[in-house]
Amino acid sequence: MKNVVVVGSQWGDEGKGKIVDWLSSEADVVVRFQGGHNAGHTLVIDKKVFKLRLLPSGIVRSGKISILGNGVVIDPWSLLDEISEIKKKGINVDSKNFMISETASLILPFHQEMDEIREDAAGKEKIGTTRRGIGPCYEDKVGRRSIRVMDLRSESNLDSRLENVLLHHNTIRRGLKKKVYKKIDIKKKLMKIAPEILKYAKPIWLKLEEFKKDRKKILFEGAQGILLDVDHGTYPYVTSSNTVPAMAATGSGLSPDKIGYILGITKAYTTRVGSGPFPTELKNKIGDTLGRRGKEFGTVTARKRRCGWFDGVLVRQTIKISGINGIALTKLDVLDELDEIKMCIKYDLNGKKLDYLPAATEDQFKIKPVYKTFSGWKSNTKGVRNIRDLPENAKKYIFALEDFIGAKISSISTSPERADTILIEDPFKV
């Protein structure tokens, strides 16, 4: 028995929601360990669509425990709205099947405003954030001034904590000639929802220790993708947290030695939302085809995703950085109509060949992809559940991709439906 970490190996939007939901049939506990309500998952279950923002994907399955770890930043109002929405679809959410780390930091109204102010002021240099306040909240966490879930238990403690964080934010707001926030107003809003939030609050590290002793299977669900990691991604066009698998331990309180298998979700092509370098981006008819067939729009923002060929160099790099054991290849069926398919196998930087992504942002924008071309299969793979039933050219592409990135493909997703998955290796049983 192994605990499994699921992460995106690209820039996010790889289809983690479906894979986590699929794996959660075996798991007992599903844990989100970083990010916030900027990271969406779309699940299709019995023709019913669930769009999740903060809630772990396991919440849609009965008998599972879903957790938001200490590494997650939580907009409490957004969370309560999401719980209300999913309850209307017949999903039960209570303190027995859903828990929040008492040490998780809270996103407050001034965080979202600061996010918007910065993006608007950046002009052409904007990062492309979702404007949900994620970054400013993480800044307060690192600055040791954030409001945490546990602070809602004590009115006097909340007073003190709000004074500290508002001293920082109101100083900046005055400098920007923005209206300052009054402590009493935010305090009233927080105290009003405190009982609803606190009923889910627990010492998650201790609960995970109990689950380990009971030999429960734990599935850790990452948000975004490794190329958006604040340390290892395409900085500064990244998210505000660590998205690598190691964060599963830090962001939950589970000891690192208890993580057994790391599954990297990888799209059969590449997409990106927002600004930043994208070496294999296709600003042509093929890119439009990928976007149309793949329904490439953000779950949270509805923003159109940029589309391009599969970048083997980048995925190979994220595999090495993160220690990914196996790959879940998604959206293979999106490529069904194409005459030929390309894979990036190296970069050209001013005539110099590179087999890795250079660290300098200006170089990341300059590099040109060097491709290997494959013949398309021009036949339907949607819903295929056995690798033997895939077209020969599809299998050739898959095996070449596997060989280049240096990690075993453990499953292949052929539609958004949970059951349309080719299982090659079960992460819980390897």
C-alpha positions as CSV (number, residue, x, y, z in Angstrom):
1,M,0.0,0.0,0.0
2,K,1.3,3.4,-1.0
3,N,0.2,7.0,-0.5
4,V,0.0,8.7,-3.9
5,V,0.7,12.3,-4.9
6,V,-0.9,13.7,-8.0
7,V,0.7,16.7,-9.7
8,G,0.6,18.4,-13.1
9,S,3.8,18.1,-15.1
10,Q,3.1,21.1,-17.3
11,W,1.5,24.5,-16.8
12,G,-1.6,23.1,-15.1
13,D,-5.0,22.2,-16.7
14,E,-3.7,18.7,-17.5
15,G,-6.9,17.0,-16.4
16,K,-6.0,16.3,-12.7
17,G,-9.6,16.4,-11.6
18,K,-10.7,13.4,-13.5
19,I,-7.6,11.4,-12.6
20,V,-7.8,12.3,-8.9
21,D,-11.5,11.4,-8.9
22,W,-10.7,8.1,-10.7
23,L,-8.0,7.2,-8.2
24,S,-10.1,8.3,-5.2
25,S,-12.2,5.2,-5.7
26,E,-9.3,3.4,-4.1
27,A,-8.2,6.1,-1.7
28,D,-9.7,6.7,1.8
29,V,-8.5,10.3,2.2
30,V,-8.0,13.1,-0.5
31,V,-5.8,16.1,0.5
32,R,-5.2,19.4,-1.2
33,F,-1.8,20.7,-0.2
34,Q,-1.3,24.1,-1.9
35,G,-2.9,26.8,-4.0
36,G,-6.3,28.3,-3.5
37,H,-9.6,28.9,-5.4
38,N,-7.6,30.0,-8.5
39,A,-7.2,26.3,-9.4
40,G,-10.2,24.6,-10.9
41,H,-11.1,21.0,-11.5
42,T,-13.9,19.9,-13.8
43,L,-15.4,16.4,-13.1
44,V,-17.9,14.6,-15.3
45,I,-19.7,11.9,-13.4
46,D,-22.7,10.1,-14.9
47,K,-23.2,13.1,-17.3
48,K,-23.3,15.5,-14.3
49,V,-20.6,18.2,-14.4
50,F,-18.9,19.4,-11.2
51,K,-16.7,22.5,-11.3
52,L,-14.6,22.6,-8.1
53,R,-12.3,25.4,-7.0
54,L,-11.2,24.7,-3.5
55,L,-12.8,21.4,-2.5
56,P,-10.7,18.3,-3.2
57,S,-12.0,16.1,-6.0
58,G,-12.7,13.3,-3.6
59,I,-15.6,15.3,-2.1
60,V,-17.9,13.9,-4.9
61,R,-17.5,10.4,-3.7
62,S,-19.3,9.0,-0.6
63,G,-17.3,7.4,2.1
64,K,-14.2,9.5,1.4
65,I,-12.6,12.2,3.6
66,S,-11.5,15.4,1.9
67,I,-9.0,17.8,3.4
68,L,-7.6,21.3,2.8
69,G,-4.0,21.3,4.2
70,N,-2.0,24.1,5.8
71,G,-0.4,24.8,2.5
72,V,-3.7,25.9,0.9
73,V,-4.8,29.6,1.2
74,I,-8.6,29.7,1.8
75,D,-11.1,32.4,0.8
76,P,-13.7,31.5,3.4
77,W,-16.6,33.1,1.6
78,S,-15.7,31.4,-1.7
79,L,-15.4,28.1,0.2
80,L,-18.8,28.4,1.8
81,D,-20.4,29.3,-1.5
82,E,-18.8,26.2,-3.1
83,I,-20.0,24.0,-0.4
84,S,-23.5,25.4,-0.8
85,E,-23.3,24.9,-4.6
86,I,-22.2,21.3,-4.4
87,K,-24.8,20.4,-1.7
88,K,-27.5,21.5,-4.2
89,K,-26.2,18.9,-6.6
90,G,-26.8,16.2,-3.9
91,I,-23.3,16.0,-2.5
92,N,-23.0,15.7,1.3
93,V,-20.4,18.0,3.0
94,D,-20.1,17.9,6.8
95,S,-17.4,17.8,9.5
96,K,-17.0,14.0,9.1
97,N,-16.1,14.0,5.4
98,F,-14.5,17.4,5.1
99,M,-11.7,19.0,7.2
100,I,-9.6,22.2,7.0
101,S,-6.2,22.7,8.6
102,E,-6.5,25.1,11.5
103,T,-3.2,26.6,10.4
104,A,-4.3,27.5,6.9
105,S,-4.2,31.2,6.0
106,L,-7.3,33.1,5.0
107,I,-7.7,35.2,1.8
108,L,-9.4,38.5,2.8
109,P,-11.0,41.2,0.6
110,F,-7.9,43.4,0.6
111,H,-5.8,40.5,-0.9
112,Q,-8.0,40.3,-3.9
113,E,-8.0,44.1,-4.4
114,M,-4.2,44.2,-4.2
115,D,-4.0,41.4,-6.8
116,E,-6.2,43.5,-9.1
117,I,-4.3,46.7,-8.5
118,R,-1.0,45.1,-9.3
119,E,-2.2,43.4,-12.5
120,D,-3.8,46.6,-13.8
121,A,-0.7,48.6,-13.0
122,A,1.7,46.1,-14.7
123,G,0.3,46.7,-18.2
124,K,2.1,44.5,-20.8
125,E,4.3,43.1,-18.0
126,K,1.3,41.5,-16.1
127,I,1.7,38.0,-14.9
128,G,-1.7,36.8,-15.8
129,T,-3.0,36.0,-12.3
130,T,-6.6,35.0,-11.7
131,R,-7.0,38.1,-9.5
132,R,-8.3,36.0,-6.6
133,G,-5.9,37.3,-4.0
134,I,-3.7,34.2,-3.8
135,G,-0.3,35.9,-4.2
136,P,-0.9,38.7,-1.6
137,C,-2.2,36.1,0.9
138,Y,0.9,34.0,0.5
139,E,3.0,37.2,0.9
140,D,1.3,37.8,4.3
141,K,1.9,34.2,5.3
142,V,5.6,34.5,4.6
143,G,5.6,38.0,6.3
144,R,4.1,36.4,9.4
145,R,1.1,38.5,9.5
146,S,-1.7,36.4,7.9
147,I,-5.0,35.6,9.5
148,R,-5.2,31.8,10.0
149,V,-8.3,29.6,10.5
150,M,-7.5,29.2,14.2
151,D,-7.6,33.0,14.7
152,L,-11.4,32.9,14.2
153,R,-11.7,31.1,17.6
154,S,-10.8,34.1,19.7
155,E,-12.2,37.6,19.2
156,S,-9.4,39.2,21.1
157,N,-6.8,37.3,19.1
158,L,-8.5,38.2,15.9
159,D,-8.4,41.9,16.9
160,S,-4.6,41.7,17.4
161,R,-4.0,39.8,14.2
162,L,-6.1,42.2,12.1
163,E,-4.3,45.2,13.5
164,N,-1.0,43.7,12.4
165,V,-2.1,42.8,8.9
166,L,-4.0,46.1,8.3
167,L,-1.0,48.2,9.4
168,H,0.8,46.7,6.4
169,H,-2.0,46.8,3.9
170,N,-3.4,50.2,4.8
171,T,0.1,51.8,4.6
172,I,0.4,50.6,1.0
173,R,-3.2,51.6,0.2
174,R,-2.7,55.1,1.5
175,G,0.4,55.4,-0.8
176,L,-1.7,54.3,-3.7
177,K,-4.5,56.7,-2.7
178,K,-6.9,53.8,-2.2
179,K,-9.5,53.7,0.5
180,V,-8.2,52.1,3.7
181,Y,-9.9,49.1,5.4
182,K,-11.4,49.4,8.9
183,K,-10.7,46.6,11.3
184,I,-14.2,46.6,12.7
185,D,-15.7,46.0,9.2
186,I,-13.6,43.0,8.4
187,K,-13.9,41.6,11.9
188,K,-17.7,41.6,11.7
189,K,-17.6,39.8,8.4
190,L,-15.2,37.2,9.8
191,M,-17.0,36.6,13.0
192,K,-20.3,36.1,11.1
193,I,-18.9,33.2,9.2
194,A,-16.5,31.9,11.9
195,P,-18.8,29.1,13.2
196,E,-19.4,27.7,9.7
197,I,-15.6,27.6,9.0
198,L,-14.5,26.4,12.5
199,K,-16.7,23.4,12.4
200,Y,-14.4,21.9,9.7
201,A,-11.1,23.0,11.4
202,K,-8.8,20.4,12.8
203,P,-5.1,19.7,13.4
204,I,-4.6,18.0,10.1
205,W,-1.1,16.7,10.7
206,L,-2.5,14.8,13.7
207,K,-5.4,13.5,11.7
208,L,-3.0,12.2,9.0
209,E,-1.0,10.5,11.7
210,E,-4.2,8.7,12.8
211,F,-5.0,7.8,9.2
212,K,-1.5,6.3,8.7
213,K,-1.9,4.1,11.9
214,D,-5.2,2.9,10.6
215,R,-3.5,2.1,7.2
216,K,-5.8,4.3,5.2
217,K,-4.8,5.1,1.6
218,I,-4.1,8.9,1.2
219,L,-4.2,10.7,-2.1
220,F,-2.6,14.1,-2.3
221,E,-4.0,16.4,-4.9
222,G,-1.8,19.2,-6.3
223,A,-3.1,22.3,-8.0
224,Q,-1.7,24.1,-11.2
225,G,1.5,22.4,-12.6
226,I,5.2,22.1,-11.9
227,L,6.0,24.7,-14.5
228,L,4.1,27.2,-12.4
229,D,6.1,26.4,-9.3
230,V,7.5,29.6,-7.7
231,D,11.0,28.1,-7.5
232,H,11.1,25.7,-10.5
233,G,8.7,27.2,-13.0
234,T,8.9,29.9,-15.7
235,Y,9.5,32.7,-13.1
236,P,8.1,35.3,-12.7
237,Y,5.2,33.9,-14.7
238,V,4.3,31.5,-12.0
239,T,1.9,30.9,-9.2
240,S,2.7,31.9,-5.6
241,S,3.3,28.5,-4.1
242,N,5.4,25.4,-4.6
243,T,3.6,23.0,-6.9
244,V,6.2,20.2,-6.8
245,P,5.3,16.9,-5.1
246,A,7.6,17.7,-2.1
247,M,5.0,20.3,-1.1
248,A,2.5,17.5,-0.3
249,A,4.5,16.8,2.9
250,T,5.1,20.5,3.8
251,G,1.5,21.5,2.9
252,S,-0.2,18.8,4.9
253,G,2.0,17.8,7.8
254,L,2.6,14.2,6.5
255,S,6.2,13.1,6.9
256,P,8.0,12.9,3.5
257,D,9.0,9.3,3.9
258,K,5.3,8.3,3.9
259,I,4.8,9.5,0.2
260,G,5.1,6.4,-1.9
261,Y,4.2,7.1,-5.6
262,I,4.2,10.4,-7.5
263,L,1.9,10.5,-10.5
264,G,2.4,13.3,-13.0
265,I,-0.6,14.2,-15.1
266,T,0.5,15.1,-18.6
267,K,-1.6,16.3,-21.5
268,A,-0.8,14.8,-24.9
269,Y,-0.2,18.3,-26.2
270,T,0.6,21.5,-24.2
271,T,-1.6,24.4,-22.9
272,R,-1.0,27.5,-20.9
273,V,-3.2,30.2,-19.4
274,G,-2.1,33.8,-19.0
275,S,1.2,35.4,-19.8
276,G,4.7,33.9,-20.0
277,P,7.0,31.9,-22.4
278,F,5.5,29.0,-24.3
279,P,8.1,27.6,-26.8
280,T,5.7,25.3,-28.7
281,E,2.6,27.6,-28.8
282,L,0.6,27.4,-32.1
283,K,-1.0,30.6,-33.1
284,N,-2.6,29.0,-36.2
285,K,-5.4,26.7,-37.3
286,I,-3.9,23.7,-35.5
287,G,-3.7,25.6,-32.3
288,D,-7.4,26.6,-32.7
289,T,-8.3,22.9,-33.4
290,L,-6.6,21.8,-30.2
291,G,-8.4,24.5,-28.3
292,R,-11.8,23.6,-29.8
293,R,-11.6,19.8,-29.5
294,G,-10.0,20.0,-26.1
295,K,-12.5,22.6,-24.8
296,E,-9.5,24.6,-23.5
297,F,-11.1,27.2,-21.3
298,G,-10.3,27.7,-17.6
299,T,-12.6,26.1,-15.1
300,V,-12.3,29.1,-12.7
301,T,-11.8,32.0,-15.1
302,A,-13.3,30.8,-18.4
303,R,-10.1,32.3,-20.0
304,K,-9.1,30.7,-23.3
305,R,-6.0,28.6,-23.0
306,R,-3.0,28.9,-25.3
307,C,-2.3,25.6,-27.2
308,G,0.7,24.0,-28.7
309,W,2.6,20.8,-29.5
310,F,3.8,18.5,-26.7
311,D,7.0,19.8,-25.2
312,G,9.1,16.8,-24.3
313,V,12.0,18.9,-23.1
314,L,9.9,20.6,-20.4
315,V,8.1,17.4,-19.2
316,R,11.4,15.5,-19.0
317,Q,12.7,18.4,-16.9
318,T,9.8,18.5,-14.5
319,I,10.0,14.7,-14.1
320,K,13.6,15.0,-13.0
321,I,12.9,17.9,-10.6
322,S,9.9,16.2,-9.0
323,G,10.7,12.5,-9.0
324,I,7.6,11.5,-10.9
325,N,7.2,7.7,-11.0
326,G,4.5,7.4,-13.6
327,I,2.6,9.5,-16.1
328,A,-1.2,9.7,-16.6
329,L,-1.5,10.8,-20.2
330,T,-4.7,12.8,-20.9
331,K,-6.7,14.1,-23.8
332,L,-5.2,11.8,-26.4
333,D,-8.5,11.8,-28.3
334,V,-8.0,15.6,-29.0
335,L,-5.3,14.7,-31.5
336,D,-7.6,12.3,-33.5
337,E,-8.2,14.7,-36.5
338,L,-4.6,15.7,-37.1
339,D,-2.7,14.6,-40.2
340,E,0.6,14.9,-38.3
341,I,1.7,15.5,-34.7
342,K,4.9,17.1,-33.5
343,M,6.9,16.7,-30.3
344,C,9.6,19.2,-29.1
345,I,12.8,17.3,-28.5
346,K,15.2,20.2,-28.0
347,Y,15.5,24.0,-28.2
348,D,17.5,26.3,-30.4
349,L,18.8,29.4,-28.7
350,N,20.6,31.6,-31.2
351,G,22.0,28.6,-33.0
352,K,22.9,26.7,-29.8
353,K,21.1,23.5,-29.1
354,L,19.7,23.0,-25.6
355,D,18.1,20.0,-24.0
356,Y,16.7,21.9,-21.0
357,L,14.7,25.2,-20.4
358,P,17.2,28.0,-19.8
359,A,16.6,29.9,-16.5
360,A,16.7,33.4,-17.9
361,T,13.3,34.7,-18.8
362,E,14.6,36.5,-21.9
363,D,16.1,33.3,-23.2
364,Q,12.8,31.4,-22.5
365,F,11.1,33.8,-24.8
366,K,13.8,33.5,-27.5
367,I,14.2,29.7,-27.8
368,K,12.8,28.0,-30.8
369,P,11.5,24.4,-30.6
370,V,13.1,21.6,-32.6
371,Y,10.5,19.0,-33.5
372,K,10.2,15.3,-34.2
373,T,7.2,14.6,-36.5
374,F,4.8,11.7,-36.2
375,S,2.0,10.6,-38.6
376,G,-1.5,11.1,-37.2
377,W,-3.9,8.3,-36.8
378,K,-7.0,10.0,-38.2
379,S,-9.4,7.8,-36.3
380,N,-11.5,7.9,-33.2
381,T,-9.9,7.1,-29.9
382,K,-12.5,8.6,-27.7
383,G,-13.7,6.2,-25.0
384,V,-11.1,3.5,-25.8
385,R,-10.3,1.5,-22.6
386,N,-7.7,-1.0,-23.7
387,I,-4.3,0.0,-25.2
388,R,-4.6,-2.8,-27.7
389,D,-7.6,-1.0,-29.3
390,L,-5.7,2.2,-30.0
391,P,-4.6,2.9,-33.6
392,E,-1.0,1.8,-34.4
393,N,0.1,5.4,-35.0
394,A,-1.4,6.5,-31.7
395,K,0.6,3.7,-29.9
396,K,3.8,4.8,-31.8
397,Y,3.3,8.4,-30.5
398,I,2.7,7.2,-27.0
399,F,5.7,4.9,-26.8
400,A,8.0,7.6,-28.3
401,L,6.7,10.1,-25.8
402,E,7.3,7.6,-23.0
403,D,10.8,6.9,-24.1
404,F,11.8,10.5,-24.5
405,I,10.6,11.8,-21.2
406,G,12.0,8.9,-19.2
407,A,9.0,7.9,-17.2
408,K,6.5,5.1,-17.6
409,I,3.0,6.0,-18.8
410,S,0.8,4.4,-16.2
411,S,-2.6,5.3,-17.6
412,I,-4.2,7.0,-20.7
413,S,-7.3,9.1,-20.6
414,T,-9.5,9.0,-23.7
415,S,-12.4,11.3,-22.6
416,P,-13.5,13.4,-19.7
417,E,-15.7,10.4,-18.4
418,R,-14.3,8.7,-15.4
419,A,-14.5,5.2,-16.9
420,D,-12.8,6.1,-20.2
421,T,-9.3,5.4,-18.9
422,I,-6.7,2.8,-20.0
423,L,-5.0,1.5,-16.8
424,I,-1.5,0.2,-17.3
425,E,-0.1,0.5,-13.7
426,D,-2.1,1.2,-10.5
427,P,-0.2,3.8,-8.4
428,F,-1.6,2.4,-5.1
429,K,-0.4,-1.2,-5.9
430,V,3.0,-0.7,-7.5
